Amino acid sequence: MTMHQPVLIGIAGGTGSGKTTVAHLVKSRFRDESVIIIHHDSYYRDRGDEPFEVREKANYDHPSAFDNQLLVEHLKLLMSRKPIEMPVYDYASHTRLKERKRVGPAEIILVEGILVLEDETLRSVLDIKIYIDADSDERFIRRLLRDMKERGRTTDSVIEQYASTVRPMHLQFVEPSKRYADIIIPEGGHNAVAIDLLVTKVGDVLRNSDHA
């Protein structure tokens, strides 16, 4: 019996749109060991050779902030049913830690991040491309609350970053990448019908996957 190829799904959308929520909802519908979630943020380029002041002011919402070459290499390994040593990124210092996280392999690989659909090479390895659409005000509020709670940011710093880089990069790179999506999900994790359809589609691809 020929073993089918894993299904690789990209989930993009603006900051705070609900990408991670959708990824975990999809994961919850399958056996835990059969699904892994890869966060694009884990593949931020290491800036350890730069002064902290420079790292702190860098534009982390621009495509050049990500090491997509390494991510694609890792995804190809996972698609070949080999585990990877995924980078661990520290948001406080804006550097990669020395430790690595061993991940995979798995039947379903979910890759989530704001710019997952922006890069052509990354898009080319995805089986299903999803864009999560959400109201900009709601996305900003989620971003504000998350960065203050989880990353120790001040209100002023979050607002300044949002105005100077997050919003401009969303308009220039994130929003236009929506045209590459196979599926657009309004309202993210609140859209139960869309999640059900996505889960059904993933199940179909798995069953018919002789897409290997």
N, CA, C and O of each residue as an XYZ file, in Angstrom:
848
protein
N       0.841     -1.194      0.000
C       0.000      0.000      0.000
C       0.881      1.252      0.000
O       1.759      1.381      0.853
N       0.661      2.179     -0.947
C       1.446      3.399     -1.051
C       0.992      4.416     -0.017
O      -0.195      4.721      0.099
N       1.962      4.939      0.736
C       1.626      5.945      1.735
C       1.442      7.291      1.052
O       2.276      7.708      0.249
N       0.342      7.972      1.376
C       0.079      9.248      0.722
C       0.994     10.334      1.259
O       1.575     10.219      2.339
N       1.101     11.381      0.477
C       1.909     12.533      0.865
C       1.143     13.378      1.868
O      -0.077     13.505      1.758
N       1.838     13.964      2.854
C       1.150     14.853      3.796
C       0.493     16.023      3.070
O       0.902     16.396      1.970
N      -0.527     16.595      3.700
C      -1.220     17.756      3.150
C      -0.632     19.013      3.788
O      -0.551     19.121      5.012
N      -0.225     19.959      2.945
C       0.403     21.184      3.411
C      -0.537     22.364      3.165
O      -0.888     22.665      2.025
N      -0.943     23.033      4.265
C      -1.948     24.099      4.201
C      -1.356     25.400      4.721
O      -0.816     25.445      5.826
N      -1.458     26.456      3.926
C      -1.011     27.772      4.346
C      -2.196     28.605      4.816
O      -3.231     28.645      4.152
N      -2.049     29.264      5.948
C      -3.110     30.103      6.498
C      -2.551     31.512      6.717
O      -1.743     31.737      7.618
N      -2.992     32.456      5.880
C      -2.506     33.834      5.948
C      -3.634     34.771      6.368
O      -4.779     34.355      6.546
N      -3.281     36.048      6.521
C      -4.257     37.055      6.936
C      -3.565     38.105      7.779
O      -2.446     37.893      8.248
N      -4.219     39.226      7.973
C      -3.623     40.309      8.737
C      -3.376     39.960     10.186
O      -3.905     38.973     10.697
N      -2.567     40.776     10.847
C      -2.317     40.579     12.267
C      -3.635     40.604     13.046
O      -4.471     41.481     12.828
N      -3.818     39.641     13.954
C      -5.032     39.585     14.755
C      -6.272     39.117     14.019
O      -7.384     39.284     14.519
N      -6.103     38.531     12.835
C      -7.273     38.111     12.047
C      -7.877     36.795     12.531
O      -9.037     36.499     12.243
N      -7.095     36.008     13.264
C      -7.593     34.722     13.752
C      -6.934     33.532     13.095
O      -7.483     32.431     13.122
N      -5.760     33.729     12.503
C      -5.051     32.644     11.820
C      -4.752     31.478     12.761
O      -5.014     30.319     12.439
N      -4.198     31.806     13.929
C      -3.829     30.765     14.886
C      -5.073     30.040     15.392
O      -5.051     28.823     15.574
N      -6.156     30.783     15.620
C      -7.413     30.174     16.059
C      -7.916     29.168     15.038
O      -8.315     28.060     15.394
N      -7.896     29.559     13.758
C      -8.341     28.649     12.695
C      -7.452     27.413     12.647
O      -7.948     26.295     12.508
N      -6.137     27.610     12.761
C      -5.210     26.476     12.730
C      -5.518     25.489     13.854
O      -5.536     24.279     13.632
N      -5.759     26.002     15.051
C      -6.039     25.108     16.188
C      -7.422     24.452     16.066
O      -7.608     23.318     16.507
N      -8.385     25.152     15.473
C      -9.692     24.548     15.246
C      -9.599     23.389     14.261
O     -10.215     22.342     14.459
N      -8.821     23.586     13.195
C      -8.616     22.497     12.230
C      -7.894     21.334     12.916
O      -8.287     20.178     12.762
N      -6.858     21.639     13.660
C      -6.090     20.602     14.355
C      -6.978     19.786     15.291
O      -6.800     18.575     15.425
N      -7.945     20.460     15.944
C      -8.797     19.788     16.924
C      -9.725     18.754     16.286
O     -10.262     17.892     16.982
N      -9.917     18.835     14.970
C     -10.824     17.910     14.288
C     -10.136     16.617     13.856
O     -10.792     15.696     13.368
N      -8.829     16.546     14.030
C      -8.081     15.356     13.647
C      -7.298     14.842     14.850
O      -7.201     15.527     15.868
N      -6.745     13.650     14.738
C      -5.921     13.122     15.827
C      -4.733     14.054     16.060
O      -4.120     14.542     15.111
N      -4.417     14.293     17.325
C      -3.355     15.239     17.669
C      -2.053     14.963     16.936
O      -1.416     15.877     16.414
N      -1.662     13.682     16.901
C      -0.365     13.343     16.325
C      -0.339     13.483     14.807
O       0.729     13.450     14.196
N      -1.523     13.639     14.192
C      -1.570     13.700     12.731
C      -1.471     15.123     12.192
O      -1.405     15.321     10.978
N      -1.461     16.132     13.096
C      -1.439     17.539     12.669
C      -0.358     18.310     13.414
O      -0.235     18.199     14.634
N       0.424     19.090     12.676
C       1.367     20.005     13.319
C       1.118     21.415     12.787
O       0.668     21.600     11.657
N       1.423     22.407     13.631
C       1.266     23.807     13.243
C       2.643     24.464     13.227
O       3.364     24.439     14.224
N       2.995     25.043     12.100
C       4.252     25.774     11.960
C       3.923     27.265     11.914
O       3.140     27.704     11.072
N       4.515     28.036     12.810
C       4.287     29.472     12.832
C       5.373     30.180     12.013
O       6.565     30.005     12.268
N       4.959     30.962     11.051
C       5.913     31.693     10.205
C       6.845     32.543     11.070
O       8.019     32.708     10.736
N       6.332     33.081     12.174
C       7.132     33.921     13.070
C       8.366     33.194     13.611
O       9.353     33.834     13.974
N       8.316     31.875     13.664
C       9.473     31.117     14.141
C      10.658     31.270     13.183
O      11.804     31.003     13.543
N      10.358     31.700     11.973
C      11.390     31.806     10.937
C      11.792     33.258     10.659
O      12.252     33.585      9.565
N      11.614     34.116     11.656
C      12.220     35.444     11.553
C      13.733     35.273     11.416
O      14.324     34.394     12.044
N      14.344     36.105     10.605
C      15.799     36.056     10.473
C      16.449     36.399     11.813
O      15.951     37.235     12.568
N      17.571     35.734     12.089
C      18.286     36.006     13.327
C      19.043     37.330     13.198
O      19.813     37.517     12.256
N      18.826     38.232     14.128
C      19.487     39.540     14.112
C      20.473     39.668     15.279
O      20.757     40.769     15.752
N      20.980     38.533     15.724
C      21.861     38.529     16.881
C      23.140     39.330     16.700
O      23.775     39.709     17.684
N      23.531     39.596     15.444
C      24.766     40.344     15.194
C      24.522     41.854     15.141
O      25.450     42.625     14.896
N      23.267     42.280     15.373
C      22.944     43.703     15.349
C      22.752     44.233     16.771
O      22.337     43.480     17.653
N      23.043     45.502     17.007
C      22.765     46.094     18.335
C      21.269     46.025     18.639
O      20.443     46.060     17.727
N      20.927     45.926     19.923
C      19.524     45.800     20.306
C      18.691     46.968     19.795
O      17.545     46.781     19.386
N      19.259     48.173     19.815
C      18.525     49.350     19.354
C      18.118     49.219     17.895
O      17.048     49.680     17.497
N      18.979     48.585     17.097
C      18.681     48.369     15.673
C      17.620     47.289     15.521
O      16.684     47.424     14.734
N      17.784     46.206     16.295
C      16.811     45.106     16.234
C      15.426     45.578     16.637
O      14.420     45.176     16.052
N      15.390     46.440     17.650
C      14.122     46.907     18.192
C      13.333     47.729     17.173
O      12.102     47.725     17.184
N      14.049     48.434     16.293
C      13.395     49.324     15.331
C      13.191     48.684     13.961
O      12.676     49.329     13.048
N      13.587     47.431     13.810
C      13.476     46.757     12.512
C      12.011     46.545     12.128
O      11.132     46.488     12.989
N      11.768     46.429     10.836
C      10.413     46.214     10.316
C      10.144     44.709     10.225
O      10.594     44.039      9.294
N       9.411     44.199     11.198
C       9.156     42.756     11.251
C       7.912     42.346     10.464
O       7.518     41.180     10.487
N       7.302     43.287      9.777
C       6.126     42.983      8.959
C       6.448     43.027      7.473
O       5.550     42.895      6.641
N       7.719     43.213      7.131
C       8.156     43.219      5.738
C       8.594     41.808      5.352
O       9.166     41.100      6.181
N       8.340     41.384      4.120
C       8.732     40.033      3.700
C      10.197     39.700      3.957
O      10.529     38.546      4.228
N      11.078     40.697      3.874
C      12.511     40.446      4.052
C      12.873     40.060      5.484
O      13.994     39.618      5.736
N      11.938     40.220      6.427
C      12.203     39.868      7.827
C      12.226     38.361      8.045
O      12.692     37.890      9.082
N      11.717     37.592      7.059
C      11.559     36.150      7.229
C      12.594     35.353      6.434
O      12.982     35.733      5.330
N      13.025     34.248      7.021
C      13.940     33.327      6.353
C      13.107     32.252      5.647
O      13.001     31.117      6.111
N      12.521     32.643      4.515
C      11.642     31.719      3.802
C      12.391     30.555      3.175
O      11.826     29.479      2.985
N      13.655     30.767      2.857
C      14.443     29.680      2.280
C      14.547     28.518      3.256
O      14.365     27.361      2.874
N      14.841     28.825      4.517
C      14.925     27.772      5.533
C      13.560     27.138      5.760
O      13.463     25.920      5.913
N      12.497     27.955      5.785
C      11.153     27.420      5.993
C      10.781     26.438      4.886
O      10.268     25.354      5.166
N      11.034     26.807      3.640
C      10.696     25.922      2.518
C      11.505     24.626      2.592
O      10.982     23.546      2.319
N      12.777     24.738      2.962
C      13.607     23.530      3.122
C      12.995     22.618      4.175
O      12.921     21.405      3.981
N      12.561     23.193      5.279
C      11.957     22.402      6.350
C      10.634     21.781      5.922
O      10.346     20.633      6.260
N       9.830     22.537      5.180
C       8.548     21.994      4.720
C       8.766     20.826      3.765
O       8.011     19.854      3.790
N       9.778     20.914      2.936
C      10.072     19.815      2.010
C      10.527     18.574      2.768
O      10.205     17.451      2.380
N      11.273     18.776      3.844
C      11.664     17.640      4.690
C      10.432     16.998      5.316
O      10.307     15.773      5.336
N       9.519     17.828      5.827
C       8.291     17.308      6.429
C       7.442     16.568      5.401
O       6.840     15.538      5.706
N       7.400     17.098      4.187
C       6.641     16.434      3.131
C       7.265     15.087      2.754
O       6.588     14.210      2.218
N       8.555     14.934      3.038
C       9.246     13.657      2.812
C       9.196     12.775      4.053
O       9.874     11.751      4.143
N       8.358     13.210      5.023
C       8.153     12.486      6.275
C       9.429     12.392      7.112
O       9.717     11.364      7.725
N      10.184     13.492      7.120
C      11.365     13.588      7.970
C      11.138     14.710      8.980
O      10.543     15.729      8.632
N      11.597     14.549     10.222
C      11.430     15.601     11.225
C      12.354     16.789     10.945
O      13.320     16.666     10.192
N      12.055     17.930     11.549
C      12.885     19.119     11.395
C      13.307     19.649     12.757
O      12.695     19.334     13.778
N      14.346     20.447     12.756
C      14.780     21.165     13.951
C      14.374     22.621     13.760
O      15.129     23.412     13.196
N      13.180     22.972     14.232
C      12.609     24.295     13.981
C      13.254     25.352     14.875
O      13.493     25.100     16.056
N      13.540     26.543     14.317
C      14.103     27.615     15.145
C      13.138     28.028     16.251
O      11.921     27.894     16.118
N      13.703     28.529     17.338
C      12.902     29.089     18.426
C      13.254     30.567     18.512
O      14.405     30.925     18.761
N      12.260     31.422     18.304
C      12.514     32.860     18.232
C      12.114     33.547     19.527
O      11.051     33.275     20.087
N      12.972     34.439     19.997
C      12.716     35.180     21.234
C      12.301     36.612     20.881
O      13.106     37.392     20.373
N      11.039     36.947     21.155
C      10.508     38.267     20.785
C      11.113     39.387     21.624
O      11.205     40.526     21.166
N      11.520     39.073     22.834
C      12.059     40.108     23.711
C      13.406     40.631     23.218
O      13.680     41.829     23.277
N      14.247     39.709     22.727
C      15.578     40.111     22.265
C      15.669     40.220     20.750
O      16.683     40.675     20.221
N      14.603     39.799     20.034
C      14.579     39.800     18.566
C      15.712     38.950     17.989
O      16.361     39.340     17.018
N      15.938     37.792     18.594
C      16.972     36.876     18.109
C      16.459     35.440     18.205
O      15.486     35.157     18.903
N      17.133     34.543     17.491
C      16.855     33.120     17.639
C      17.622     32.591     18.838
O      18.774     32.959     19.071
N      16.968     31.727     19.589
C      17.645     31.059     20.692
C      18.516     29.932     20.142
O      18.318     29.481     19.014
N      19.470     29.487     20.936
C      20.338     28.396     20.485
C      19.580     27.081     20.407
O      19.899     26.210     19.598
N      18.564     26.951     21.268
C      17.790     25.708     21.268
C      16.937     25.601     20.007
O      16.594     26.611     19.391
N      16.603     24.386     19.635
C      15.737     24.119     18.498
C      14.599     23.216     18.965
O      14.721     22.519     19.973
N      13.510     23.234     18.238
C      12.365     22.400     18.587
C      12.195     21.332     17.508
O      12.014     21.646     16.332
N      12.255     20.075     17.920
C      12.100     18.970     16.971
C      10.610     18.810     16.649
O       9.791     18.652     17.555
N      10.264     18.851     15.374
C       8.866     18.844     14.941
C       8.659     17.829     13.825
O       9.500     17.681     12.939
N       7.505     17.120     13.883
C       7.070     16.270     12.789
C       7.720     14.904     12.811
O       8.451     14.542     13.733
N       7.419     14.147     11.739
C       6.508     14.456     10.620
C       5.036     14.302     11.019
O       4.726     13.936     12.152
N       4.129     14.589     10.065
C       2.695     14.518     10.344
C       1.912     14.394      9.045
O       2.437     14.627      7.956
N       0.643     14.022      9.187
C      -0.226     13.879      8.015
C      -0.662     15.238      7.457
O      -0.789     15.415      6.246
N      -0.888     16.198      8.369
C      -1.364     17.528      7.980
C      -0.410     18.564      8.573
O      -0.151     18.566      9.776
N       0.102     19.431      7.727
C       1.034     20.465      8.157
C       0.381     21.821      7.905
O       0.117     22.185      6.759
N       0.122     22.566      8.978
C      -0.498     23.884      8.878
C       0.581     24.946      9.068
O       1.287     24.936     10.076
N       0.712     25.854      8.116
C       1.688     26.941      8.208
C       0.918     28.245      8.303
O       0.213     28.614      7.364
N       1.041     28.956      9.435
C       0.260     30.177      9.612
C       1.161     31.388      9.801
O       2.197     31.319     10.463
N       0.738     32.509      9.199
C       1.486     33.748      9.339
C       0.956     34.806      8.394
O       0.283     34.486      7.414
N       1.252     36.065      8.680
C       0.667     37.151      7.891
C       1.097     37.104      6.427
O       0.338     37.506      5.545
N       2.314     36.613      6.162
C       2.862     36.687      4.800
C       3.074     35.321      4.157
O       3.884     35.182      3.240
N       2.354     34.320      4.632
C       2.511     32.959      4.104
C       2.191     32.886      2.611
O       2.788     32.088      1.888
N       1.252     33.716      2.144
C       0.874     33.664      0.726
C       1.619     34.701     -0.112
O       1.414     34.761     -1.324
N       2.468     35.509      0.492
C       3.159     36.572     -0.255
C       4.321     36.036     -1.074
O       4.585     36.519     -2.175
N       5.016     35.039     -0.540
C       6.225     34.517     -1.175
C       5.886     33.428     -2.197
O       5.225     32.442     -1.872
N       6.345     33.619     -3.427
C       5.982     32.688     -4.513
C       6.526     31.286     -4.267
O       5.830     30.299     -4.505
N       7.764     31.191     -3.793
C       8.359     29.876     -3.543
C       7.613     29.139     -2.443
O       7.392     27.931     -2.537
N       7.228     29.860     -1.409
C       6.465     29.257     -0.320
C       5.088     28.821     -0.811
O       4.624     27.726     -0.492
N       4.438     29.686     -1.589
C       3.113     29.317     -2.143
C       3.177     28.041     -2.968
O       2.244     27.237     -2.957
N       4.273     27.860     -3.679
C       4.368     26.746     -4.631
C       4.358     25.374     -3.962
O       4.053     24.373     -4.611
N       4.692     25.318     -2.661
C       4.701     24.014     -1.988
C       3.407     23.743     -1.231
O       3.235     22.660     -0.671
N       2.494     24.716     -1.206
C       1.245     24.559     -0.457
C       0.189     23.815     -1.279
O       0.035     24.076     -2.472
N      -0.528     22.901     -0.653
C      -1.637     22.194     -1.304
C      -2.917     23.023     -1.251
O      -3.681     23.061     -2.215
N      -3.144     23.687     -0.117
C      -4.339     24.506      0.071
C      -3.892     25.856      0.641
O      -3.130     25.915      1.606
N      -4.375     26.925      0.031
C      -3.983     28.281      0.467
C      -5.210     29.014      0.995
O      -6.209     29.156      0.289
N      -5.130     29.480      2.243
C      -6.270     30.093      2.925
C      -5.914     31.515      3.356
O      -4.795     31.786      3.792
N      -6.883     32.410      3.227
C      -6.703     33.780      3.723
C      -7.843     34.077      4.691
O      -9.016     33.901      4.364
N      -7.474     34.534      5.897
C      -8.461     34.873      6.916
C      -8.726     36.375      6.840
O      -7.813     37.179      7.033
N      -9.957     36.749      6.563
C     -10.343     38.147      6.427
C     -11.038     38.603      7.709
O     -11.910     37.903      8.223
N     -10.663     39.758      8.221
C     -11.308     40.276      9.439
C     -11.248     41.800      9.436
O     -10.380     42.397      8.799
N     -12.166     42.414     10.146
C     -12.246     43.869     10.236
C     -10.957     44.445     10.831
O     -10.412     43.902     11.792
N     -10.475     45.555     10.246
C      -9.195     46.116     10.662
C      -9.210     46.600     12.114
O      -8.216     46.442     12.823
N     -10.305     47.178     12.558
C     -10.389     47.641     13.952
C     -10.296     46.470     14.925
O      -9.602     46.542     15.939
N     -10.994     45.411     14.606
C     -10.970     44.230     15.474
C      -9.573     43.617     15.505
O      -9.105     43.172     16.553
N      -8.908     43.598     14.343
C      -7.560     43.052     14.280
C      -6.590     43.873     15.136
O      -5.740     43.319     15.833
N      -6.731     45.202     15.072
C      -5.830     46.052     15.858
C      -6.022     45.826     17.356
O      -5.046     45.732     18.101
N      -7.275     45.738     17.798
C      -7.543     45.517     19.218
C      -6.936     44.196     19.682
O      -6.338     44.124     20.756
N      -7.093     43.157     18.872
C      -6.508     41.856     19.233
C      -4.987     41.960     19.324
O      -4.375     41.416     20.244
N      -4.387     42.656     18.371
C      -2.934     42.829     18.360
C      -2.478     43.580     19.611
O      -1.500     43.196     20.252
N      -3.188     44.640     19.946
C      -2.843     45.452     21.111
C      -2.878     44.610     22.385
O      -1.931     44.625     23.171
N      -3.964     43.881     22.582
C      -4.120     43.068     23.786
C      -3.071     41.957     23.840
O      -2.511     41.676     24.900
N      -2.810     41.327     22.693
C      -1.829     40.232     22.660
C      -0.426     40.728     22.988
O       0.263     40.139     23.821
N       0.000     41.811     22.335
C       1.368     42.290     22.536
C       1.596     42.799     23.954
O       2.696     42.667     24.490
N       0.559     43.385     24.568
C       0.700     43.854     25.946
C       0.753     42.673     26.918
O       1.552     42.668     27.854
N      -0.096     41.679     26.691
C      -0.195     40.550     27.620
C       0.939     39.546     27.442
O       1.554     39.117     28.418
N       1.214     39.173     26.188
C       2.150     38.080     25.925
C       3.579     38.550     25.689
O       4.523     37.790     25.905
N       3.750     39.803     25.245
C       5.098     40.244     24.870
C       5.576     41.447     25.682
O       6.621     42.031     25.394
N       4.794     41.805     26.701
C       5.232     42.842     27.617
C       5.388     44.221     27.009
O       6.185     45.027     27.491
N       4.642     44.501     25.960
C       4.755     45.783     25.271
C       3.882     46.840     25.946
O       2.897     46.510     26.607
N       4.248     48.104     25.777
C       3.413     49.194     26.271
C       2.385     49.571     25.205
O       2.568     49.279     24.023
N       1.303     50.221     25.634
C       0.272     50.654     24.687
C       0.871     51.565     23.620
O       0.597     51.397     22.432
N       1.690     52.530     24.044
C       2.279     53.477     23.097
C       3.152     52.782     22.062
O       3.111     53.131     20.882
N       3.944     51.799     22.494
C       4.854     51.131     21.555
C       4.082     50.308     20.533
O       4.466     50.241     19.365
N       2.984     49.675     20.977
C       2.169     48.880     20.054
C       1.508     49.783     19.016
O       1.489     49.466     17.827
N       0.971     50.904     19.474
C       0.304     51.840     18.566
C       1.302     52.432     17.575
O       0.999     52.559     16.388
N       2.498     52.796     18.060
C       3.519     53.377     17.191
C       3.945     52.382     16.116
O       4.076     52.738     14.945
N       4.160     51.121     16.529
C       4.570     50.095     15.571
C       3.460     49.820     14.558
O       3.721     49.642     13.368
N       2.228     49.787     15.043
C       1.096     49.518     14.150
C       0.996     50.608     13.076
O       0.783     50.311     11.900
N       1.151     51.864     13.490
C       1.018     52.980     12.548
C       2.192     53.068     11.584
O       2.015     53.403     10.413
N       3.401     52.764     12.080
C       4.588     52.968     11.258
C       4.918     51.804     10.335
O       5.422     52.019      9.232
N       4.640     50.566     10.767
C       5.009     49.409      9.932
C       3.873     48.409      9.702
O       3.677     47.948      8.577
N       3.118     48.066     10.760
C       2.136     46.985     10.633
C       1.067     47.322      9.596
O       0.820     46.536      8.682
N       0.439     48.475      9.734
C      -0.629     48.842      8.796
C      -0.099     49.073      7.378
O      -0.677     48.547      6.427
N       0.992     49.851      7.202
C       1.512     50.027      5.835
C       1.902     48.708      5.164
O       1.650     48.523      3.973
N       2.512     47.795      5.918
C       2.919     46.507      5.341
C       1.700     45.636      5.028
O       1.700     44.866      4.068
N       0.666     45.775      5.856
C      -0.569     45.037      5.569
C      -1.141     45.475      4.224
O      -1.524     44.646      3.399
N      -1.193     46.781      4.017
C      -1.761     47.308      2.781
C      -0.885     46.977      1.568
O      -1.396     46.744      0.473
N       0.434     46.958      1.769
C       1.343     46.738      0.648
C       1.539     45.263      0.309
O       1.646     44.905     -0.864
N       1.587     44.403      1.331
C       1.951     43.007      1.091
C       0.895     41.981      1.513
O       0.617     41.037      0.774
N       0.307     42.166      2.704
C      -0.587     41.139      3.243
C      -1.913     41.105      2.493
O      -2.300     40.068      1.954
N      -2.602     42.228      2.459
C      -3.904     42.287      1.783
C      -3.829     41.859      0.314
O      -4.692     41.100     -0.127
N      -2.832     42.312     -0.466
C      -2.754     41.873     -1.865
C      -2.545     40.372     -2.038
O      -2.901     39.817     -3.077
N      -1.965     39.701     -1.022
C      -1.721     38.259     -1.151
C      -3.005     37.454     -1.110
O      -3.005     36.256     -1.392
N      -4.112     38.122     -0.755
C      -5.410     37.446     -0.708
C      -5.783     36.851     -2.060
O      -6.504     35.855     -2.126
N      -5.295     37.456     -3.131
C      -5.661     36.983     -4.475
C      -5.109     35.585     -4.777
O      -5.563     34.928     -5.714
N      -4.151     35.139     -4.001
C      -3.573     33.806     -4.228
C      -4.313     32.717     -3.456
O      -4.011     31.535     -3.618
N      -5.271     33.098     -2.623
C      -5.951     32.120     -1.762
C      -6.914     31.241     -2.549
O      -7.589     31.704     -3.469
N      -6.966     29.968     -2.173
C      -7.984     29.051     -2.693
C      -9.294     29.267     -1.944
O     -10.380     29.124     -2.504
N      -9.165     29.615     -0.659
C     -10.325     29.798      0.206
C     -10.127     31.076      1.023
O      -9.066     31.276      1.615
N     -11.148     31.943      1.057
C     -11.114     33.123      1.905
C     -12.165     32.942      3.000
O     -13.339     32.711      2.712
N     -11.732     33.047      4.253
C     -12.633     32.829      5.385
C     -12.882     34.157      6.103
O     -11.991     34.658      6.788
N     -14.068     34.731      5.958
C     -14.391     35.945      6.723
C     -14.574     35.606      8.200
O     -15.085     34.539      8.540
N     -14.160     36.507      9.059
C     -14.378     36.390     10.512
C     -13.614     35.253     11.175
O     -13.909     34.904     12.318
N     -12.655     34.678     10.496
C     -11.750     33.709     11.112
C     -12.410     32.577     11.854
O     -13.278     31.888     11.319
N     -11.985     32.383     13.115
C     -12.463     31.259     13.915
C     -13.926     31.323     14.267
O     -14.486     30.331     14.733
N     -14.576     32.477     14.059
C     -16.011     32.593     14.345
C     -16.871     32.024     13.220
O     -18.086     31.892     13.370
N     -16.240     31.687     12.092
C     -16.977     31.209     10.924
C     -17.025     29.682     10.938
O     -16.216     29.019     10.289
N     -17.972     29.141     11.678
C     -18.061     27.684     11.866
C     -18.310     26.947     10.561
O     -17.765     25.865     10.344
N     -19.129     27.525      9.692
C     -19.432     26.879      8.408
C     -18.163     26.725      7.574
O     -17.909     25.660      7.011
N     -17.367     27.792      7.498
C     -16.130     27.751      6.718
C     -15.137     26.745      7.300
O     -14.454     26.041      6.557
N     -15.061     26.682      8.627
C     -14.155     25.723      9.273
C     -14.583     24.294      8.934
O     -13.746     23.448      8.618
N     -15.891     24.031      9.000
C     -16.402     22.701      8.659
C     -16.066     22.332      7.218
O     -15.658     21.205      6.939
N     -16.240     23.290      6.301
C     -15.926     23.038      4.894
C     -14.438     22.771      4.708
O     -14.051     21.896      3.934
N     -13.607     23.524      5.419
C     -12.159     23.341      5.321
C     -11.749     21.964      5.827
O     -10.949     21.274      5.195
N     -12.302     21.570      6.967
C     -11.985     20.263      7.537
C     -12.407     19.149      6.577
O     -11.683     18.171      6.393
N     -13.576     19.306      5.973
C     -14.052     18.326      4.985
C     -13.093     18.236      3.803
O     -12.771     17.145      3.333
N     -12.639     19.402      3.328
C     -11.702     19.446      2.207
C     -10.385     18.769      2.559
O      -9.846     18.007      1.757
N      -9.871     19.038      3.734
C      -8.620     18.411      4.167
C      -8.777     16.899      4.231
O      -7.892     16.156      3.805
N      -9.915     16.446      4.769
C     -10.179     15.011      4.829
C     -10.226     14.384      3.455
O      -9.712     13.284      3.254
N     -10.849     15.083      2.491
C     -10.925     14.587      1.118
C      -9.532     14.470      0.504
O      -9.205     13.475     -0.142
N      -8.717     15.509      0.719
C      -7.359     15.496      0.158
C      -6.549     14.343      0.751
O      -5.808     13.666      0.038
N      -6.695     14.126      2.051
C      -5.987     13.025      2.693
C      -6.402     11.671      2.122
O      -5.568     10.808      1.848
N      -7.710     11.512      1.952
C      -8.213     10.223      1.446
C      -7.795      9.969      0.005
O      -7.533      8.831     -0.384
N      -7.736     11.037     -0.782
C      -7.430     10.870     -2.205
C      -5.950     11.070     -2.505
O      -5.564     11.090     -3.674
N      -5.168     11.208     -1.553
C      -3.801     11.621     -1.710
C      -2.883     10.511     -2.054
O      -2.097      9.933     -1.304
N      -3.078     10.337     -3.128
C      -2.270      9.955     -4.240
C      -1.948     11.257     -4.946
O      -1.604     11.263     -6.128
N      -2.064     12.406     -4.189
C      -1.493     13.579     -4.778
C      -0.002     13.499     -4.518
O       0.729     14.469     -4.719
N       0.455     12.305     -4.059
C       1.894     12.073     -3.925
C       2.469     11.651     -5.253
O       3.671     11.406     -5.356
